[in-house]
């Protein structure tokens, strides 16, 4: 488990606890930002590759080197590699 994943696991119960009150919203924003830093595999459908979070296509122009893409242009999710559609 990476340091980012450890931080997420630590913060989630705190954000959901009643003792943080109005800070819960702020903690959830921090958790969402951290989750975007955990790399997820792109999804391949035919010759297009999409973000696993928002579904935005990453190479619609077909000129972009898919190996050079590190972050989704639309949602900012850190992405890498390829997950064949229908496989894990």
Secondary structure, 3 states (H helix, E strand, C coil): CCHHHHHHHHHHHHHCCHHHHHHHHHHHHHHHHHHHCCCEEEEEECCEEECCCCCCECCCCCCCCHHHCCECCCCCCEEEEEEECCCC
